[in-house]
Amino acid sequence: MEREERRRPARRKRRNGVMLAVIVVLLVFGIGELVVLVKQRKEIRELTGTPGEVQAQLAAAQEEAAALRAQVESTQAERDAYLVQIEQLTAGAVPADPAVTVDVPVEEPTAGSPVETVEPDGSEAGGDPGTEDTQAGYTIEENVKRIYEDIRYQQFAKENDPYDTKQYTFATMYSYPTDVVFLGDSLTERCSWNELFPDLNVKNRGIGGDTVNGVLVRLDTVMKTQPKKIFLMVGVNNLMNNNSVDQIVEDYGVLLDKLVKIRDEDGVKIYVESILPAGPELKDASRIILDGREVNKAVKSMCEERGITYIDLTDAFSNADLALNSEYDYDGVHINAKGYRALRDILDDYVYEGFDEENNEVSE
């Protein structure tokens, strides 16, 4: 017992020492955490500032947000005004507020590009004094040109259907005498015709997805360019839309009759190109190829009856299986750059036929 009594103070002393060590460790750890917390608060204060500075920053941010909302509302109001004006112009009406226009910086024309100018009265520069270009009744309002060139309208147009946008563009661009217009669907649209025939005034009036009826509807915008020649290639989208051969031929006949009227009244030379064969990778290629040949055969006959020049491209672009030659095939429907070079070589004589080399006048 006496020995046990003597050991107790030693045990108590060791226990107190251990507790003291634990307390010291905890104290050091706590001080370290406190130092880290103080540093973090200091860094936060340096980034955000004092409470007063934070309030000032918040107020500035709110003012900026309010200014942005006002700018958005102003832009929306201008866009709505443009839409109303565009609807009026499309319907052939005079805008209710002609003053709603946009000042557009005038870009200097690049070398080699045709210069198109519009006089204040709406006529084209270079005409006879005191006269106005009224061929086929086409004129252009100055504010239409401004709307078309304004970046805000262009951004809006990108958000709408590309076909309608193209139609509106062609309908509102002011006219000037043109040597050759290439007319049709995406096969026409994808080609840089002015680079293939750089010495002529050439316009591309192709729209992706267009059909025989689509071309018929927008012939007036083509005539707005006052062309001397029109080269037409259309029909593949009718075939891809599963239109019957009889229906396509019937629609094509109406289109040809309209082109004959244009030829007779305005002296425009008309050239009709055959529908190109489809590539073997295209869905339902066999039907499209065979139906396309039937349509081409009928269109060729109708062109001969109407005295229209028909250009048969079938053999030049077909392989032994009657499909589009892989040498020219891009995706089963469209042709590649080599295909367009081959097409240029075929069309070359027709394009330049009858043109006077000095002034590009078409001789009879």
C-alpha positions in Angstrom: 0.0 0.0 0.0 2.7 2.4 0.9 4.5 1.6 -2.4 1.2 2.3 -4.3 0.8 5.6 -2.5 4.2 6.6 -3.5 3.6 5.9 -7.2 0.4 7.9 -7.5 2.0 11.4 -7.6 4.4 10.2 -10.3 1.5 8.9 -12.4 -0.5 12.1 -11.9 2.5 14.2 -12.9 3.0 12.2 -16.2 -0.8 12.5 -16.9 -0.6 16.3 -16.4 2.4 16.5 -18.6 0.6 14.7 -21.4 -2.5 16.9 -21.1 -0.3 20.0 -21.1 1.4 18.8 -24.3 -2.0 18.1 -26.0 -3.2 21.6 -25.0 0.0 23.2 -26.4 -0.5 21.3 -29.7 -4.1 22.4 -29.9 -3.2 25.9 -29.1 -0.5 26.0 -31.8 -2.9 24.5 -34.4 -5.6 27.0 -33.4 -3.2 29.9 -33.7 -2.2 28.7 -37.2 -5.8 28.5 -38.3 -6.4 32.0 -36.9 -3.4 33.3 -38.9 -4.8 31.7 -42.1 -8.2 33.1 -41.5 -6.8 36.6 -41.0 -4.8 36.3 -44.2 -7.9 35.2 -46.1 -10.0 38.1 -44.8 -7.2 40.5 -45.7 -7.0 39.1 -49.3 -10.8 39.3 -49.6 -10.8 42.8 -48.4 -8.0 43.7 -50.9 -10.1 42.2 -53.7 -13.5 43.6 -52.8 -12.6 46.6 -50.7 -14.3 47.8 -47.6 -18.0 47.3 -47.1 -18.5 50.9 -48.4 -16.4 50.1 -51.5 -18.4 46.9 -52.1 -21.7 48.9 -52.0 -20.3 51.3 -54.5 -19.2 48.5 -56.8 -22.7 47.0 -56.6 -24.3 50.3 -57.4 -22.1 50.8 -60.4 -22.9 47.2 -61.6 -26.6 47.9 -61.3 -26.3 51.2 -63.3 -24.4 49.3 -66.0 -27.1 46.6 -66.1 -29.8 49.3 -66.4 -27.9 50.9 -69.3 -27.6 47.6 -71.1 -31.3 46.9 -70.7 -32.1 50.3 -72.1 -29.7 49.6 -75.1 -31.4 46.3 -75.7 -34.9 47.9 -75.6 -33.7 50.6 -78.1 -32.2 47.9 -80.4 -35.4 45.9 -80.3 -37.5 49.1 -81.1 -35.2 49.8 -84.1 -35.5 46.2 -85.3 -39.3 46.3 -85.0 -39.3 49.5 -87.1 -37.1 47.8 -89.7 -39.5 44.8 -89.9 -42.4 47.1 -90.5 -40.5 49.0 -93.1 -39.4 45.7 -94.8 -42.9 44.4 -94.9 -44.1 47.6 -96.5 -41.4 47.5 -99.1 -41.9 43.8 -99.8 -45.6 44.5 -100.4 -44.7 47.4 -102.7 -45.8 50.1 -100.4 -43.9 53.3 -99.5 -42.6 53.2 -95.9 -44.8 55.0 -93.4 -41.7 56.8 -92.0 -39.0 57.2 -94.7 -36.9 59.0 -92.2 -36.2 55.7 -90.4 -32.9 55.0 -92.2 -29.4 54.2 -91.2 -26.3 56.1 -92.3 -24.0 53.5 -93.9 -20.3 54.2 -94.5 -19.5 54.0 -98.1 -16.8 51.5 -98.9 -14.4 52.1 -101.7 -14.8 49.7 -104.6 -12.1 47.1 -105.0 -10.1 46.9 -108.1 -11.9 45.1 -110.9 -15.3 45.2 -109.3 -18.2 46.8 -111.0 -19.2 50.2 -109.6 -22.9 50.5 -108.9 -24.3 53.9 -107.9 -27.7 55.1 -107.3 -28.7 58.7 -107.9 -30.9 60.5 -105.4 -33.9 60.1 -107.6 -33.5 56.3 -107.6 -32.0 56.0 -111.1 -28.6 54.6 -111.8 -25.6 56.8 -112.5 -24.4 56.8 -116.1 -27.8 57.0 -117.7 -29.1 59.7 -120.0 -29.8 62.9 -118.1 -33.4 63.4 -117.0 -34.3 59.7 -117.6 -34.9 56.9 -115.1 -34.1 53.2 -115.5 -37.6 51.7 -115.7 -37.0 48.5 -117.7 -39.6 46.0 -116.6 -40.7 48.6 -114.0 -37.9 48.0 -111.6 -36.7 50.8 -109.4 -35.0 50.9 -106.0 -35.6 53.2 -103.0 -32.5 54.6 -101.3 -33.7 53.6 -97.9 -34.1 49.9 -99.0 -30.4 49.9 -99.9 -29.6 51.4 -96.5 -31.6 48.8 -94.7 -30.0 46.0 -96.7 -26.5 47.2 -95.9 -27.1 48.0 -92.3 -25.3 45.4 -90.1 -28.2 45.1 -87.7 -30.5 44.0 -90.6 -27.9 41.6 -91.8 -27.6 40.0 -88.4 -31.4 39.7 -88.3 -31.5 38.2 -91.7 -29.0 35.4 -90.7 -31.6 34.2 -88.1 -34.3 33.7 -90.8 -34.8 31.1 -93.5 -31.9 31.4 -96.0 -34.1 30.9 -99.0 -36.4 33.8 -98.1 -33.4 35.9 -97.2 -31.9 35.3 -100.6 -35.1 36.1 -102.4 -35.4 39.4 -100.5 -31.8 40.2 -101.3 -32.3 39.6 -105.0 -35.5 41.6 -104.9 -34.0 44.7 -103.3 -30.6 44.9 -104.9 -30.7 47.7 -107.5 -30.1 46.8 -111.1 -27.6 47.6 -113.8 -27.0 46.0 -117.2 -25.7 42.5 -116.9 -24.1 40.2 -119.5 -24.9 36.8 -118.1 -27.1 35.6 -115.3 -26.7 32.0 -114.0 -30.0 30.9 -112.5 -30.9 27.8 -110.5 -30.5 25.9 -107.3 -27.4 25.2 -105.1 -25.5 23.7 -108.1 -25.6 27.2 -109.5 -25.2 29.0 -106.1 -22.0 27.2 -105.2 -20.1 28.3 -108.2 -18.0 31.5 -108.5 -19.2 32.3 -112.0 -17.6 35.7 -112.1 -14.2 34.0 -111.6 -14.9 31.5 -114.4 -15.8 34.3 -116.8 -14.0 37.4 -115.4 -14.2 39.5 -118.5 -18.0 39.6 -118.5 -20.5 41.2 -116.1 -21.9 38.0 -114.5 -24.4 37.5 -111.7 -25.2 34.4 -109.7 -28.9 33.9 -109.1 -28.8 30.4 -107.6 -30.5 29.6 -104.3 -29.9 26.3 -102.5 -33.0 24.1 -102.4 -34.8 25.9 -105.3 -37.2 24.1 -107.6 -38.7 24.7 -111.0 -41.6 26.6 -109.5 -39.3 28.6 -107.2 -37.4 29.9 -110.2 -40.6 30.7 -112.0 -41.8 32.9 -109.0 -38.6 34.9 -108.9 -37.9 35.5 -112.6 -38.9 39.2 -112.1 -35.9 39.7 -109.7 -33.7 38.1 -112.4 -34.9 40.5 -115.0 -34.2 43.4 -112.6 -30.5 42.8 -113.5 -31.3 43.5 -117.2 -29.4 40.4 -118.5 -28.4 39.8 -122.1 -28.3 36.0 -121.4 -29.8 33.6 -118.9 -28.3 30.1 -118.2 -30.8 27.9 -116.3 -30.1 24.7 -114.4 -32.9 23.4 -112.1 -34.9 20.3 -111.3 -32.8 18.1 -109.1 -34.6 19.2 -106.0 -38.0 18.4 -107.6 -36.6 14.9 -108.1 -35.3 14.7 -104.5 -38.7 15.9 -103.3 -40.3 12.9 -105.0 -42.2 14.9 -107.6 -43.4 12.7 -110.5 -41.8 13.0 -113.9 -45.1 14.2 -115.4 -45.5 16.9 -112.7 -42.0 18.2 -113.2 -42.3 18.3 -117.0 -45.7 20.1 -116.7 -44.1 22.7 -114.3 -41.1 23.1 -116.5 -43.3 23.8 -119.5 -44.8 26.8 -117.7 -41.3 28.0 -116.8 -40.2 27.7 -120.4 -43.2 29.6 -121.7 -42.4 32.4 -119.3 -38.8 32.4 -120.5 -40.0 32.6 -124.1 -42.0 35.7 -123.3 -39.0 37.3 -121.7 -36.9 36.4 -124.7 -39.4 37.8 -127.2 -40.2 41.0 -125.2 -36.7 41.9 -123.8 -34.4 40.2 -126.3 -32.8 38.0 -123.7 -31.1 34.8 -125.0 -32.1 31.7 -123.0 -30.0 28.6 -122.4 -31.3 25.6 -120.5 -28.9 23.1 -119.1 -29.9 19.5 -118.4 -30.3 18.1 -114.9 -27.0 16.5 -113.7 -27.1 12.8 -112.8 -27.0 11.9 -109.1 -24.1 10.2 -107.3 -24.5 6.5 -106.4 -24.1 7.3 -102.6 -27.3 9.4 -102.7 -30.4 7.9 -101.2 -32.8 6.6 -103.9 -30.1 7.4 -106.5 -31.4 4.9 -109.1 -34.8 6.5 -109.2 -33.5 10.0 -109.3 -31.1 9.1 -112.1 -33.7 7.4 -114.3 -36.4 10.0 -113.6 -33.9 12.8 -114.3 -33.1 11.3 -117.7 -36.8 11.2 -118.5 -37.3 14.9 -117.5 -34.2 15.9 -119.5 -35.6 14.1 -122.6 -38.9 16.0 -122.3 -37.3 19.3 -121.5 -35.0 19.0 -124.5 -38.0 18.4 -126.8 -39.9 21.4 -125.3 -36.9 23.6 -125.8 -36.6 22.6 -129.4 -40.3 23.4 -129.9 -39.8 26.9 -128.4 -36.5 27.7 -130.1 -34.6 27.7 -126.8 -30.9 26.5 -126.8 -30.7 23.2 -124.8 -27.3 22.1 -123.4 -27.1 18.4 -122.7 -24.6 17.7 -119.9 -25.7 14.1 -119.3 -23.0 12.1 -121.1 -20.2 14.5 -120.0 -21.0 14.0 -116.3 -22.1 10.3 -116.2 -20.1 7.2 -115.6 -20.8 3.8 -117.2 -23.6 3.1 -114.7 -25.3 6.4 -115.6 -24.5 7.9 -112.2 -22.5 11.1 -111.6 -18.9 10.5 -112.5 -16.8 10.1 -109.3 -14.2 12.4 -110.8 -16.7 15.3 -110.4 -18.8 14.0 -107.5 -18.8 16.0 -104.3 -21.7 14.6 -102.2 -24.0 12.8 -104.6 -25.8 16.0 -105.6 -23.2 18.7 -106.0 -20.1 18.7 -108.1 -16.6 19.6 -107.0 -14.1 22.2 -108.3 -13.0 19.9 -111.1 -16.7 19.4 -112.1 -17.2 23.2 -112.3 -14.1 23.5 -114.5 -15.5 20.8 -116.8 -18.8 22.7 -116.8 -17.1 25.9 -117.7 -15.4 24.3 -120.7 -18.8 23.1 -122.0 -20.5 26.4 -121.5 -17.7 28.6 -122.7 -18.8 28.8 -126.3 -22.4 29.4 -125.4 -21.5 32.1 -122.8 -19.3 34.1 -125.3 -21.5 33.4 -128.3 -22.5 36.6 -130.1 -20.6 39.0 -127.7 -18.7 41.9 -129.3 -15.3 41.7 -127.6 -15.0 45.5 -127.3 -18.3 46.4 -125.6 -19.9 43.0 -124.8 -22.9 43.7 -127.0 -24.7 40.6 -128.1 -25.0 40.4 -131.9 -27.9 38.8 -133.6 
